[in-house]
């Protein structure tokens, strides 16, 4: 009985969604309400999960439960607006619709190389500035490194299914790829609420990093039709692992996060420079 009632409820949402599409309302275009609900749920769920982690034995260096907030938000949007969610998530896992674009495979490789470049620029500049090339040997971490790698990939994908696989495509219906990427990057950065308990320059550098990385991933996704979750999750994982091993930006010092932000900005400018001119328009 409950299942039948639930199915009827979801069906009514689907009918309402189709009606709004036909009438051309803003909500029907699958942007305003779904995006707003996604962001709200992602923030609330992350806060609840972050508080819950304190009562578990899971080390934060392995995985942070807050990373599953965006995934839960995707589930809520998919429940309320199934058609909109299906369309936005097309190509997130597996191959998406439409013919493959020229050079799409190379873009995926370039995205992962960019993650390594960000880490290399950050760590190299930090070493030159301080005279101490910081490196944490994987064997000295509190958990097996293989476990950390797998958990970091899972956590990164739990974030990217929301930020780049749902919210980015939703915003792309209203604006161009560059503007959509900047908005997603700002929202993604603001979602890391504890960062704003740091000094203003620290928070600004962190936002610079999230916006820049969002631009890189957003422009890369313009050239691929499928496997978007694996590509962005891989990029996110490589950056997180690189910071874990080579940087100490979470200690609160300004220099590491500032250098990280500048490294992200430089790579984003490179992607913008190499992108087609259409990214500058809607």
Wavefront OBJ file of the C-alpha trace (Angstrom):
o trace
v 0.000 0.000 0.000
v 2.773 2.427 0.898
v 4.652 1.570 -2.262
v 1.598 2.211 -4.426
v 0.972 5.543 -2.724
v 4.597 6.535 -3.167
v 4.564 5.601 -6.853
v 1.380 7.643 -7.393
v 2.980 10.618 -5.644
v 6.099 10.437 -7.818
v 3.927 10.060 -10.921
v 2.076 13.265 -10.055
v 5.409 15.083 -9.756
v 6.415 13.724 -13.173
v 3.116 14.901 -14.683
v 3.512 18.319 -13.068
v 7.041 18.555 -14.414
v 5.907 17.720 -17.952
v 3.122 20.297 -17.736
v 5.547 23.003 -16.636
v 7.891 22.153 -19.508
v 5.026 22.543 -21.951
v 3.979 25.885 -20.476
v 7.552 27.212 -20.580
v 7.767 28.279 -16.938
v 11.190 28.889 -15.363
v 10.762 25.998 -12.969
v 9.860 23.699 -15.836
v 13.165 24.291 -17.503
v 14.622 22.216 -14.723
v 16.765 24.911 -13.186
v 15.342 27.117 -10.450
v 13.537 24.747 -8.091
v 15.685 21.618 -8.648
v 18.918 23.575 -8.275
v 17.657 25.325 -5.156
v 16.521 22.092 -3.536
v 19.793 20.408 -4.437
v 21.885 23.135 -2.828
v 19.720 23.294 0.301
v 19.766 19.524 0.852
v 23.501 19.294 0.100
v 24.252 21.877 2.797
v 21.944 20.389 5.423
v 22.953 16.784 4.746
v 26.638 17.664 4.906
v 26.160 19.320 8.279
v 24.281 16.337 9.690
v 26.789 13.836 8.318
v 29.725 15.890 9.560
v 28.277 15.908 13.061
v 27.587 12.182 12.854
v 31.181 11.376 11.896
v 32.375 12.401 15.346
v 30.509 9.393 16.718
v 32.138 6.931 14.304
v 35.645 5.444 14.185
v 36.128 6.606 10.571
v 39.285 8.782 10.253
v 38.808 12.013 8.319
v 41.953 11.300 6.284
v 40.254 8.182 4.899
v 36.905 9.733 4.039
v 34.652 12.508 5.304
v 30.983 11.657 5.558
v 30.103 15.215 4.552
v 31.125 14.239 1.019
v 27.932 12.209 0.720
v 25.768 15.311 1.193
v 25.625 16.136 -2.551
v 24.803 12.510 -3.407
v 21.860 12.576 -1.008
v 20.752 15.871 -2.551
v 20.814 14.251 -5.999
v 18.551 11.489 -4.677
v 16.054 14.077 -3.401
v 16.017 15.933 -6.732
v 15.588 12.633 -8.586
v 12.591 11.843 -6.385
v 10.912 15.211 -6.894
v 11.904 15.883 -10.527
v 12.731 12.476 -12.047
v 12.724 13.641 -15.647
v 14.938 16.646 -14.968
v 17.363 14.519 -12.984
v 17.533 11.848 -15.700
v 18.317 14.439 -18.342
v 20.951 16.187 -16.243
v 22.636 12.924 -15.269
v 22.830 11.600 -18.824
v 26.383 10.472 -19.436
v 27.387 10.625 -15.781
v 27.966 6.879 -15.757
v 28.619 5.118 -19.041
v 28.249 6.677 -22.440
v 25.871 9.569 -22.928
v 23.738 10.441 -25.931
v 24.968 11.933 -29.167
v 28.081 11.217 -31.225
v 31.492 11.287 -29.611
v 33.258 14.620 -30.011
v 36.711 14.798 -31.622
v 39.474 14.555 -29.052
v 37.125 13.664 -26.195
v 39.440 10.919 -24.961
v 42.352 13.315 -24.868
v 40.322 15.768 -22.813
v 39.800 13.118 -20.154
v 43.526 12.476 -19.952
v 44.257 16.221 -19.924
v 41.884 16.644 -16.989
v 43.757 14.106 -14.874
v 47.118 15.587 -15.894
v 45.813 18.993 -14.815
v 45.141 17.619 -11.327
v 48.756 16.453 -11.116
v 49.916 19.821 -12.444
v 47.984 21.661 -9.726
v 49.590 19.528 -7.030
v 53.028 19.879 -8.610
v 52.802 23.661 -8.892
v 51.490 24.001 -5.340
v 54.050 21.709 -3.735
v 56.921 23.043 -5.836
v 56.158 26.665 -5.014
v 55.732 25.789 -1.352
v 59.119 24.059 -1.320
v 60.821 27.028 -2.979
v 59.164 29.486 -0.627
v 59.897 27.646 2.613
v 63.019 25.697 1.635
v 61.253 22.553 2.841
v 59.722 20.228 0.266
v 57.043 18.743 2.468
v 56.174 15.103 1.802
v 54.184 12.656 3.903
v 55.162 9.089 3.094
v 52.049 6.949 2.481
v 53.332 4.359 4.937
v 53.294 6.883 7.769
v 49.582 7.614 7.453
v 47.239 6.251 10.080
v 45.434 3.963 7.601
v 46.568 1.763 4.682
v 47.176 3.961 1.667
v 45.241 1.644 -0.671
v 42.192 2.042 1.564
v 42.612 5.808 1.535
v 42.814 5.891 -2.275
v 39.639 3.838 -2.718
v 37.752 5.778 -0.039
v 38.866 9.110 -1.484
v 37.593 8.085 -4.920
v 34.238 7.054 -3.461
v 33.960 10.317 -1.527
v 34.980 12.426 -4.522
v 32.391 10.701 -6.719
v 29.745 11.249 -4.029
v 30.458 14.970 -4.362
v 30.843 15.123 -8.125
v 27.577 13.294 -8.847
v 26.014 16.443 -7.435
v 28.261 19.348 -8.354
v 29.403 18.476 -11.855
v 26.924 15.788 -12.944
v 23.675 17.416 -11.769
v 24.101 21.096 -10.845
v 26.458 21.953 -13.727
v 24.112 20.565 -16.431
v 21.137 22.260 -14.768
v 22.819 25.669 -14.854
v 24.023 25.091 -18.409
v 20.379 25.302 -19.488
v 20.338 28.938 -18.437
v 23.844 30.183 -19.172
v 27.174 29.402 -20.815
v 29.738 26.870 -19.577
v 32.090 29.416 -18.058
v 29.412 31.221 -16.046
v 27.856 27.926 -14.943
v 31.249 26.653 -13.804
v 31.918 29.791 -11.764
v 28.544 29.562 -10.011
v 29.038 25.874 -9.246
v 32.551 26.607 -7.967
v 31.336 29.347 -5.639
v 28.550 27.115 -4.319
v 30.948 24.207 -3.907
v 33.357 26.416 -2.001
v 30.638 27.891 0.234
v 29.476 24.329 0.958
v 32.778 23.841 2.836
v 31.308 25.852 5.706
v 34.187 25.361 8.241
v 36.525 27.193 5.860
v 34.768 30.435 6.763
v 35.887 30.026 10.343
v 39.409 30.745 9.075
v 40.855 34.228 8.407
v 39.255 36.014 5.414
v 42.329 35.657 3.185
v 42.364 31.908 3.814
v 38.684 31.616 2.867
v 39.240 33.785 -0.227
v 42.136 31.603 -1.380
v 40.019 28.503 -0.864
v 37.176 29.971 -2.934
v 39.685 30.903 -5.633
v 40.731 27.252 -5.733
v 37.210 25.821 -5.887
v 36.073 28.248 -8.588
v 39.203 27.620 -10.654
v 38.917 23.834 -10.372
v 35.236 24.069 -11.234
v 36.121 25.996 -14.391
v 38.640 23.321 -15.362
v 36.157 20.498 -14.856
v 33.267 22.413 -16.423
v 35.208 23.166 -19.599
v 36.441 19.583 -19.786
v 32.868 18.268 -19.565
v 31.917 20.399 -22.561
v 34.007 18.042 -24.691
v 32.876 14.651 -23.390
v 29.646 12.721 -23.801
v 30.040 10.051 -21.143
v 31.826 8.847 -17.992
v 31.557 12.337 -16.512
v 31.447 11.044 -12.953
v 34.612 8.977 -13.291
v 36.494 11.826 -14.996
v 35.603 14.488 -12.452
v 35.816 12.055 -9.537
v 39.298 11.051 -10.688
v 40.396 14.675 -10.947
v 38.975 15.434 -7.500
v 40.655 12.359 -6.002
v 44.081 13.144 -7.441
v 43.926 16.678 -6.075
v 42.849 15.476 -2.618
v 45.552 12.808 -2.479
v 48.184 15.268 -3.660
v 47.236 17.735 -0.929
v 47.279 14.942 1.637
v 50.796 13.866 0.692
v 52.473 17.140 -0.253
v 50.710 20.044 1.436
v 49.444 21.092 4.869
v 46.789 23.564 3.758
v 44.300 22.285 6.339
v 46.587 23.331 9.211
v 45.303 26.880 8.803
v 48.476 28.515 7.457
v 47.860 31.018 4.654
v 50.824 30.217 2.388
v 49.837 26.633 1.434
v 46.220 27.456 0.599
v 47.229 30.644 -1.227
v 49.743 28.762 -3.375
v 47.134 26.084 -4.029
v 44.610 28.716 -5.093
v 47.092 30.386 -7.447
v 48.047 27.015 -8.962
v 44.373 26.257 -9.588
v 43.870 29.696 -11.137
v 46.812 29.278 -13.515
v 45.526 25.932 -14.779
v 41.998 27.352 -15.152
v 43.341 30.243 -17.251
v 45.131 27.700 -19.424
v 41.882 25.808 -19.999
v 40.009 29.035 -20.766
v 42.715 30.092 -23.217
v 42.555 26.728 -24.993
v 38.746 26.558 -25.034
v 36.598 27.664 -28.001
v 35.441 31.280 -28.048
v 31.821 30.191 -27.399
v 32.574 29.705 -23.691
v 32.472 33.474 -23.265
v 28.853 33.723 -24.345
v 25.640 32.164 -23.147
l 1 2 3 4 5 6 7 8 9 10 11 12 13 14 15 16 17 18 19 20 21 22 23 24 25 26 27 28 29 30 31 32 33 34 35 36 37 38 39 40 41 42 43 44 45 46 47 48 49 50 51 52 53 54 55 56 57 58 59 60 61 62 63 64 65 66 67 68 69 70 71 72 73 74 75 76 77 78 79 80 81 82 83 84 85 86 87 88 89 90 91 92 93 94 95 96 97 98 99 100 101 102 103 104 105 106 107 108 109 110 111 112 113 114 115 116 117 118 119 120 121 122 123 124 125 126 127 128 129 130 131 132 133 134 135 136 137 138 139 140 141 142 143 144 145 146 147 148 149 150 151 152 153 154 155 156 157 158 159 160 161 162 163 164 165 166 167 168 169 170 171 172 173 174 175 176 177 178 179 180 181 182 183 184 185 186 187 188 189 190 191 192 193 194 195 196 197 198 199 200 201 202 203 204 205 206 207 208 209 210 211 212 213 214 215 216 217 218 219 220 221 222 223 224 225 226 227 228 229 230 231 232 233 234 235 236 237 238 239 240 241 242 243 244 245 246 247 248 249 250 251 252 253 254 255 256 257 258 259 260 261 262 263 264 265 266 267 268 269 270 271 272 273 274 275 276 277 278 279 280 281 282
